[in-house]
């Protein structure tokens, strides 16, 4: 028994004629499975973890000293951070 299949996609229409009904059913099932797979949410991408270049503690202490001299950091804030950075060396 022959059958005809009409496919509608993106506003277009395609007609496939003269095919066996069993083949039309198999094609229809395959297309429906692919559509169902496509509609399932994709797994979340891996979290972005930037790799930062190592920071030279001496350079960082110099920058903190500039902030202290500009009045942005207090003397005690500067000393606390400086001791922390020196402890990493």
Secondary structure, 3 states (H helix, E strand, C coil): CEEEEEEEECCEEEEEEEEEHHHHHHHHHHHHHHHHHHHCCCCCCCCCCCCCCCCCHHHHHHHHHHHHHCCCCCHHHHHHHHHHHHHHC
